[in-house]
């Protein structure tokens, strides 16, 4: 599933590529992707003729603002892609479920092989009702600047294991399995450390590692794993996977101490770490 760096990369590209464009027509192949709308017409009629005036990110959700005040909400699920096509003549990929045609030419296409993602149109004041988790999102590590002492207070209050806490969207918005492992390695901390056991120095390291890892991932335009299901809006894969220090590197030498990277199963997920560098 795309995490904060991938969704933020898309947001920045969409801001340049589609903001200011007016939707001429909308095509939807079925109701699975637009399942909150009872009919195709109910979905397409809310978009046709509307201009996209802005784009925001809330956690792992994209919110495209429309000129009538409504929002086009996009959740990519496990395998969703938003692809910018300069012309309708460009080949359409299999599993393309929604196409927005712009009056100025070109398209925005939503592709999703596994169909866990979705698109829907709603009013801003209905968003929390439609997606309750957005009403309870934790702080955004890119948007919400806080002191490391405040961050430390939040960690100590939770009294739980570090990795599940970093992935808890009610505590911290946008982090998933990949970046939790990378952040913890950068901070030199184990996945199973108790959040209330960190020293002041470790809290500072963790906060810095979180911000710097995410910023670096965005600079490299996100992580595309072996299946290459994450692609940016131009259809290009990210490059941050080449910078991964631990994630999906089981048995490979640690880039810091040369010890083999370990893989452990916790809570049904794999965690990758260096047993020597992380304490």
N, C-alpha and C positions, 0 to 999 in steps of 0.2 A: 504493500500500500504506500502511495506517495506520502512523505512526511513534510514537515514544515519547509525545508529548503526547496523541495520540488514544487510545492504549491506556491511558494513565494516567487520562485523563478517564473512560473506561469503567470502569476499576477503582474509582475513587472513587464513581461512581454505583452500581455493583453492590454495593459495600460497604454502601450505604444501603438499596438496594432489594431485594436477594435474600438477604443474609446473615441467617441465622436461620430461613429458610423451608425447609420439607420438600417434597421432590419426590414428588408423588402418582403421576404416570405420565409416560411419555416416548413421543413419537412421532418416528419417523425415516422419511423418504420413500424412502431408498435407502442404499446402502453407500458411495457416493463420499465423503461428508462424514465418515463414521465408518469409513474404510477400514482402520484398524488393527485393528478388530474384525471377525471372520470372519462374524458374523451380527448382525442387529438385536438379537436377544435377548441376545446377549453384551454389547452396549452398554447397552441399556435396563435390564437386570437389575442392573447395577452402580450405577444411579442411583435407581431407584424405591425409595421408602421412606427415602432418605438425606436428612439435613439439611445445608444449606450452612453451614459454620461460619466461613468467612473467604475472602478473595480477595487474591491477590498478583499482581504483575507481574514477569516475568523478561524483560528486553529487550522484545520485541514480543509475548510470550506472556502470556496470562492463566491463572492457576492458581486454580481454585475448590476450596477445601478441603471435604471431606466428613466427616461425623461418624464414619465407619468408618476414617478415616486415609488414604483414597485421595484422588486429585486428579482433577478434571475439567479437562483441559487444552484451551484454546481458542487456536487460531491463525487469525487473520482472513484470511490470504492477501492477495490483491489487492483483493477486493471484499466481504469478509465483514462482516456487521452482527449485533450482538446487540441485540435489541429487547425492551423490557419492555411486555407487554400487561396491562392491568388486568383484562381479561375475555377469555374464549375467544370471545366474540361479536364482538370487534373484527376487522375484515377481515384476512385472512391474505394477505400479499404473495406474489407469484410468487417462486419460488426459495427458499421457506422449507423448509429441509431437516430441521431438528430443532426440536422443541417440548418444553419442560419445563413440565408442569402442576404447580402448587403446591397443597398441601392447604388453604392459607389463601385460595386463589383467585388468579387471575392466571396469567400464563405468562411464560417467557423463550424467545424465538424466535431461531433462528440462520438468517439469510438470506444467501445467497451466490450471485450470478448466475454467477460464473466458476468456482466450486467448487475453487479452489486452497487454500482454508482447510480446517481440519479440527477435529473434536472427538474426544477419546478419554479414557478413564479409566485411570489407572495408579497404582501405588504410588510414594510419594516416592523410594524408593531405586532405582526402575526408570526414573526420569525421564531421567537422563543417558544411559541406554542407548536409550530411545525417541527422545530428541531430543539427539543428541550435541553440537549447537551450544550448548546450554544449559550444558553442562559446561565450555565454553571461552569463555563470555561475558566480555567486558572489563568495565571498571568502569561502574557506572550513574551518570550525571551528576546524578541527583536523589537517589539513595540513598547513594552513596559519596562522602563529603566527603574531599577531599585538599588538600594545600597546592599552590600553583601551582608551587613548585619541584619537587615530585614529578611533577607533570604535565609540566613542562618536561623532566625527565629521561626520561620515557617517550617524549616526542616526539623527543628527540635520539637515542634508541636506535634508532628505527625507520628513519630516513633514507629517507623516501619522500614522495610528494606529499601535501599536506594533505587535500584532499577525499576521496580514496580511503581515507586513514587514518581520518578521522572516520566514514566509513561502514563500516569494518571492524568487524564485531560482536565479533571477538576482542579488539579494542582498546577499543572504546567501544560500549556496548549501547544499541540503540534508535534510532540516528540513520540517516536515509535521505537521499534526494536533496534534498527540500524544505529540511529544517532544516540540512543541511550548507551549502547556499548562503546561507541566512539568517544562520547563525552566522558564516560567513566574512566576509560583508558587515559585520556588526556589529563584527567584530574588525579590519576594514580590511585583510584579507589575501586574496591570490589563491588560487584553487583549486589552482594548480600550484606553489605555493611548496614547497620542500623542508622537511620537518618539522624537520630538524636545522639550518636556517638562521635560525630565529627568535631574536630578541633577548629578553632578560628582559622588557622592556616588552611586546613582542608576545605572549609567552607569557601574561602576566597578562591582556592584552586578550582573547586567545582563550578563556581559561578563564572569565573573567567573561561574555563574550558567549555562551558555550555555556550556562551556567547561567541567565542572565537571559532568553535567547531561549526556552528550553524552558519556563521558569516563566511567561513572558508568553503563550506559546501555550496552555498549560493553562488559564490565566485566561480566555482567549478560547475555550476548549473545542475546541481543535484547528483544523485546516485542512480545509475541504471545497472541492475543486476543481470545475471546470465540470461534471463528471459527477455530483457530489454523492453519490458512492458511500460516502464516510465520513459516517455519522450517529451521534449518540450513542444511548444505549439508549432514549431517549424519541423517537427518530426525527427529531431536530432536527439541522440542519447546524451545523458549527462556524463561527467568525467570524474566525479568525486570518488567513485568506486576505486579508482587507481590510487587514491590517497588514503583509503581505509587502513587503519593501523591494526585492528583486530577483527572486525566483522567479516565473517565468511572466510577467515584465514586459518582455520584449524590446521595445526601441524606445521605451519610456516613459521620462520623465525621472527621473533619480535623485532621491530625496527629500532627498538631502544636498547635491548639487552641480549638479543639473539636467542633467548629461550623460546621453545615452541609455543605457539598460541594454543590455548585450551578451549574446548567447547563443552559446556555443561547444559543440562536440561533443567529448567526451572519454570514451574507454572505452565507447562506445555509449550514453552518457547526455548529456543537455543540462545545461550549467552556466550559470547566470545570474550576472552580476557587473557592477559599475561599474568600467570601466577606469581611471577617474580616482581613485576613492576607495580602491581595493584595490591593494596593492602586494606 
